[in-house]
């Protein structure tokens, strides 16, 4: 998938995982897509749900080695 920006939050811990993604999305324009690389467990459960709660379009997580990728579109 071709995206407009990338952020790796694998070194972050909740709640900073969502905060970092949210700050990056605020820099982007409507319709742009952000690739988010994150760990499984709590980040994989909480980040997509928090983004959906704020009306972002979020893809189904894809495996990326021992991490995951999400594609988030700013609506």
DSSP file (Angstrom, degrees, kcal/mol; ACC not computed):
  #  RESIDUE AA STRUCTURE BP1 BP2  ACC     N-H-->O    O-->H-N    N-H-->O    O-->H-N    TCO  KAPPA ALPHA  PHI   PSI    X-CA   Y-CA   Z-CA
    1    1 A X              0   0    0      0, 0.0     2,-0.5     0, 0.0     0, 0.0   0.000 360.0 360.0 360.0 133.9    0.0    0.0    0.0
    2    2 A X        +     0   0    0      2,-0.0     2,-0.3     0, 0.0    31,-0.1  -0.747 360.0 179.7 -85.4 123.1    1.3    3.4   -0.9
    3    3 A X        -     0   0    0     -2,-0.5    31,-0.2     1,-0.1     3,-0.1  -0.770  34.5-133.5-124.3 169.2    1.1    5.8    2.1
    4    4 A X  S    S+     0   0    0     29,-2.5     2,-0.3    -2,-0.3    30,-0.2   0.690  83.9   9.1 -94.7 -22.8    2.0    9.4    2.8
    5    5 A X  E     -a   34   0A   0     28,-1.3    30,-2.7     2,-0.0     2,-0.3  -0.973  60.1-146.7-155.5 163.6    3.8    9.1    6.1
    6    6 A X  E     -a   35   0A   0     -2,-0.3     2,-0.3    28,-0.2    30,-0.2  -0.991  10.4-178.5-138.3 142.1    5.3    6.4    8.5
    7    7 A X  E     -a   36   0A   0     28,-2.3    30,-2.7    -2,-0.3     2,-0.6  -0.991  13.6-154.4-141.2 136.6    5.7    6.2   12.2
    8    8 A X  E     +a   37   0A   0     -2,-0.3     3,-0.2    28,-0.2    30,-0.2  -0.943  18.5 168.7-110.2 114.0    7.3    3.4   14.3
    9    9 A X    >   +     0   0    0     28,-2.9     3,-1.3    -2,-0.6    30,-0.2   0.087  41.5 114.3-111.6  22.3    5.9    3.2   17.8
   10   10 A X  T 3  S+     0   0    0     27,-0.3    -1,-0.2     1,-0.3    28,-0.1   0.738  77.8  51.8 -66.8 -21.3    7.4   -0.1   18.8
   11   11 A X  T 3  S+     0   0    0     -3,-0.2    -1,-0.3     2,-0.0     2,-0.2   0.521  97.6  88.8 -89.6  -6.0    9.6    1.6   21.4
   12   12 A X    <   -     0   0    0     -3,-1.3     2,-0.3     4,-0.1    31,-0.1  -0.499  63.6-146.9 -92.5 160.6    6.6    3.3   23.0
   13   13 A X    >   -     0   0    0     -2,-0.2     3,-1.8    29,-0.0     4,-0.4  -0.935  41.3 -55.5-124.0 149.3    4.3    2.1   25.8
   14   14 A X  T 3  S+     0   0    0     -2,-0.3    29,-0.0     1,-0.3    28,-0.0  -0.353 120.1  24.0 -58.9 139.4    0.6    2.8   26.3
   15   15 A X  T 3> S+     0   0    0     28,-0.0     4,-1.6    -3,-0.0     3,-0.5  -0.986 121.3  58.2 -90.4   2.6   -0.7    5.5   26.5
   16   16 A X  H <> S+     0   0    0     -3,-1.8     4,-2.6     1,-0.2    -2,-0.2   0.749  94.2  69.5 -66.4 -22.1    2.1    7.1   24.5
   17   17 A X  H  > S+     0   0    0     -4,-0.4     4,-1.7     1,-0.2    -1,-0.2   0.961 105.9  38.0 -58.6 -50.8    1.5    4.8   21.6
   18   18 A X  H  > S+     0   0    0     -3,-0.5     4,-2.9     1,-0.2     5,-0.2   0.893 114.2  56.0 -67.2 -40.1   -1.8    6.5   20.7
   19   19 A X  H  X S+     0   0    0     -4,-1.6     4,-2.4     1,-0.2    -2,-0.2   0.919 107.4  48.6 -60.0 -45.5   -0.5    9.9   21.6
   20   20 A X  H  X S+     0   0    0     -4,-2.6     4,-1.9     2,-0.2    -1,-0.2   0.909 113.8  46.4 -62.1 -42.9    2.5    9.6   19.1
   21   21 A X  H  X S+     0   0    0     -4,-1.7     4,-2.5    -5,-0.2    -2,-0.2   0.925 112.1  50.8 -65.4 -44.5    0.1    8.4   16.3
   22   22 A X  H  X S+     0   0    0     -4,-2.9     4,-1.8     1,-0.2    -2,-0.2   0.904 109.6  50.1 -61.0 -43.4   -2.4   11.2   17.0
   23   23 A X  H  X S+     0   0    0     -4,-2.4     4,-0.8     2,-0.2    -1,-0.2   0.896 111.1  49.4 -62.8 -40.6    0.3   13.9   16.9
   24   24 A X  H >< S+     0   0    0     -4,-1.9     3,-0.9     1,-0.2     4,-0.5   0.915 109.7  51.2 -65.0 -42.5    1.6   12.5   13.6
   25   25 A X  H >< S+     0   0    0     -4,-2.5     3,-1.2     1,-0.2    -1,-0.2   0.842 101.7  61.3 -63.8 -33.4   -2.0   12.5   12.1
   26   26 A X  H 3< S+     0   0    0     -4,-1.8    -1,-0.2     1,-0.3    -2,-0.2   0.761 100.9  54.8 -64.7 -24.3   -2.5   16.1   13.2
   27   27 A X  T << S+     0   0    0     -3,-0.9    -1,-0.3    -4,-0.8    -2,-0.2   0.631  99.8  81.9 -79.5 -15.1    0.4   17.1   10.9
   28   28 A X  S <  S-     0   0    0     -3,-1.2     2,-0.2    -4,-0.5     3,-0.1  -0.470  78.7-115.4 -96.1 161.8   -1.3   15.4    7.9
   29   29 A X    >   -     0   0    0     -2,-0.1     3,-2.0     1,-0.1    45,-0.3  -0.547  43.7 -81.8 -91.5 158.5   -4.0   16.5    5.5
   30   30 A X  T 3  S+     0   0    0      1,-0.3    45,-0.2    -2,-0.2    -1,-0.1  -0.323 117.0  25.1 -56.7 135.9   -7.4   15.1    5.1
   31   31 A X  T 3  S+     0   0    0     43,-3.8    -1,-0.3     1,-0.3     2,-0.1   0.239  92.0 124.8  91.2 -12.8   -7.3   12.0    2.9
   32   32 A X    <   -     0   0    0     -3,-2.0    42,-2.6    42,-0.1     2,-0.4  -0.459  53.4-135.1 -79.5 155.2   -3.7   11.1    3.6
   33   33 A X  E     - B   0  73A   0     40,-0.2   -29,-2.5    -2,-0.1   -28,-1.3  -0.929  11.3-157.9-117.5 135.1   -2.7    7.7    4.9
   34   34 A X  E     -aB   5  72A   0     38,-3.3    38,-3.0    -2,-0.4     2,-0.5  -0.917   9.9-144.1-110.2 131.4   -0.3    7.0    7.7
   35   35 A X  E     -aB   6  71A   0    -30,-2.7   -28,-2.3    -2,-0.4     2,-0.5  -0.856  18.4-164.3 -92.3 128.1    1.5    3.6    8.1
   36   36 A X  E     -aB   7  70A   0     34,-2.8    34,-2.3    -2,-0.5     2,-0.6  -0.964   7.5-159.7-117.1 122.4    1.9    2.7   11.8
   37   37 A X  E     +aB   8  69A   0    -30,-2.7   -28,-2.9    -2,-0.5     2,-0.3  -0.901  29.5 158.4-100.1 123.3    4.4    0.0   12.9
   38   38 A X  E     - B   0  68A   0     30,-2.4    30,-2.6    -2,-0.6   -28,-0.1  -0.932  38.5-104.6-144.1 163.7    3.5   -1.3   16.4
   39   39 A X        -     0   0    0     -2,-0.3     5,-0.4   -30,-0.2    28,-0.1  -0.385  37.8-108.5 -82.1 164.0    3.9   -4.2   18.7
   40   40 A X  S >  S+     0   0    0     26,-0.4     3,-0.7     3,-0.1     2,-0.3  -0.042  82.5  45.0 -75.4-171.2    1.2   -6.8   19.5
   41   41 A X  T 3> S+     0   0    0      1,-0.2     4,-1.7     2,-0.2     5,-0.2  -0.536 121.1   2.2  77.0-136.6   -0.6   -7.0   22.8
   42   42 A X  H 3> S+     0   0    0     -2,-0.3     4,-3.1     1,-0.2     5,-0.3   0.881 133.3  49.8 -58.2 -45.5   -1.9   -3.8   24.4
   43   43 A X  H <>>S+     0   0    0     -3,-0.7     4,-2.2     1,-0.2     5,-0.5   0.924 111.1  50.2 -61.0 -41.3   -0.8   -1.4   21.5
   44   44 A X  H  45S+     0   0    0     -5,-0.4     4,-0.3     1,-0.2    -1,-0.2   0.808 117.2  41.3 -66.9 -28.7   -2.4   -3.6   18.9
   45   45 A X  H  X5S+     0   0    0     -4,-1.7     4,-0.8    -3,-0.1    -2,-0.2   0.907 123.8  34.3 -80.9 -45.9   -5.6   -3.7   20.9
   46   46 A X  H  X5S+     0   0    0     -4,-3.1     4,-2.7    -5,-0.2     5,-0.2   0.879 109.3  57.1 -84.9 -40.9   -5.8   -0.1   22.0
   47   47 A X  H  X5S+     0   0    0     -4,-2.2     4,-2.3    -5,-0.3     5,-0.2   0.952 109.4  43.9 -63.1 -51.4   -4.4    2.0   19.2
   48   48 A X  H  ><S+     0   0    0     -5,-0.5     4,-2.4    -4,-0.3    -1,-0.2   0.914 116.0  48.6 -60.2 -40.3   -6.7    0.8   16.4
   49   49 A X  H  X S+     0   0    0     -4,-0.8     4,-2.3     1,-0.2    -1,-0.2   0.914 111.0  49.5 -66.0 -42.0   -9.8    1.1   18.7
   50   50 A X  H  X S+     0   0    0     -4,-2.7     4,-0.9     2,-0.2    -1,-0.2   0.890 112.0  49.1 -63.7 -38.7   -8.8    4.6   19.9
   51   51 A X  H ><>S+     0   0    0     -4,-2.3     5,-2.2    -5,-0.2     3,-0.6   0.913 111.0  49.0 -66.9 -42.6   -8.4    5.7   16.3
   52   52 A X  H ><5S+     0   0    0     -4,-2.4     3,-1.9     1,-0.2    -2,-0.2   0.887 105.7  58.0 -62.7 -38.6  -11.7    4.2   15.2
   53   53 A X  H 3<5S+     0   0    0     -4,-2.3    -1,-0.2     1,-0.3    -2,-0.2   0.773 106.4  49.7 -61.7 -25.8  -13.3    6.0   18.2
   54   54 A X  T <<5S-     0   0    0     -4,-0.9    -1,-0.3    -3,-0.6    -2,-0.2   0.158 124.2-105.3-100.1  17.4  -12.0    9.3   16.7
   55   55 A X  T < 5 +     0   0    0     -3,-1.9     2,-0.3     1,-0.2    20,-0.2   0.742  70.0 144.7  68.4  29.2  -13.4    8.4   13.2
   56   56 A X      < -     0   0    0     -5,-2.2     2,-0.5    18,-0.1    -1,-0.2  -0.707  54.5-116.7 -88.0 149.7  -10.2    7.5   11.5
   57   57 A X  E     -C   73   0A   0     16,-1.9    16,-2.6    -2,-0.3     2,-0.4  -0.791  37.3-170.8 -85.9 124.3  -10.3    4.7    8.9
   58   58 A X  E     -C   72   0A   0     -2,-0.5    14,-0.2    14,-0.2     3,-0.1  -0.968  12.7-137.9-125.0 130.0   -8.1    1.9   10.1
   59   59 A X        -     0   0    0     12,-2.0     2,-0.2    -2,-0.4     3,-0.1  -0.275  36.8 -87.5 -75.8 166.3   -7.0   -1.2    8.1
   60   60 A X        -     0   0    0      1,-0.1    -1,-0.1    10,-0.1    11,-0.1  -0.581  59.9 -96.3 -67.5 136.7   -6.9   -4.7    9.5
   61   61 A X        -     0   0    0     -2,-0.2     2,-0.4   -17,-0.1     9,-0.2  -0.273  38.7-152.8 -59.5 141.0   -3.4   -5.2   11.1
   62   62 A X  E     -D   69   0A   0      7,-2.4     7,-2.7    -3,-0.1     2,-0.2  -0.937  20.3-111.8-115.5 140.3   -0.8   -6.9    8.9
   63   63 A X  E     -D   68   0A   0     -2,-0.4     2,-0.3     5,-0.2     5,-0.3  -0.505  30.6-178.2 -71.7 134.8    2.1   -8.9   10.2
   64   64 A X  E >   -D   67   0A   0      3,-2.8     3,-1.7    -2,-0.2     2,-0.5  -0.754  62.2 -67.0-133.7  84.1    5.5   -7.3    9.6
   65   65 A X  T 3  S-     0   0    0     -2,-0.3    -1,-0.1     1,-0.3    -2,-0.0  -0.585 116.8 -17.8  68.0-119.8    8.1   -9.7   11.0
   66   66 A X  T 3  S+     0   0    0     -2,-0.5   -26,-0.4    -3,-0.1    -1,-0.3   0.206 136.3  58.8-102.0  15.3    7.5   -9.7   14.8
   67   67 A X  E <  S- D   0  64A   0     -3,-1.7    -3,-2.8   -28,-0.1     2,-0.3  -0.572  78.6-117.9-124.3-170.3    5.5   -6.5   14.7
   68   68 A X  E     -BD  38  63A   0    -30,-2.6   -30,-2.4    -5,-0.3     2,-0.4  -0.929  10.8-142.1-133.4 156.4    2.3   -5.3   12.9
   69   69 A X  E     -BD  37  62A   0     -7,-2.7    -7,-2.4    -2,-0.3     2,-0.4  -0.970  13.0-171.4-119.3 136.9    1.4   -2.6   10.4
   70   70 A X  E     -B   36   0A   0    -34,-2.3   -34,-2.8    -2,-0.4     2,-0.5  -0.947  13.4-148.2-119.5 146.6   -1.7   -0.5   10.4
   71   71 A X  E     -B   35   0A   0     -2,-0.4   -12,-2.0   -36,-0.2     2,-0.5  -0.972  18.6-171.1-116.2 118.4   -2.8    1.9    7.7
   72   72 A X  E     -BC  34  58A   0    -38,-3.0   -38,-3.3    -2,-0.5     2,-0.5  -0.935   7.3-158.9-117.6 124.7   -4.7    4.9    9.0
   73   73 A X  E     -BC  33  57A   0    -16,-2.6   -16,-1.9    -2,-0.5     2,-0.6  -0.889  18.3-130.6-105.9 130.7   -6.5    7.4    6.8
   74   74 A X              0   0    0    -42,-2.6   -43,-3.8    -2,-0.5   -42,-0.1  -0.683 360.0 360.0 -80.1 118.0   -7.3   10.8    8.1
   75   75 A X              0   0    0     -2,-0.6    -1,-0.2   -20,-0.2   -45,-0.1   0.417 360.0 360.0 -89.5 360.0  -11.0   11.6    7.3
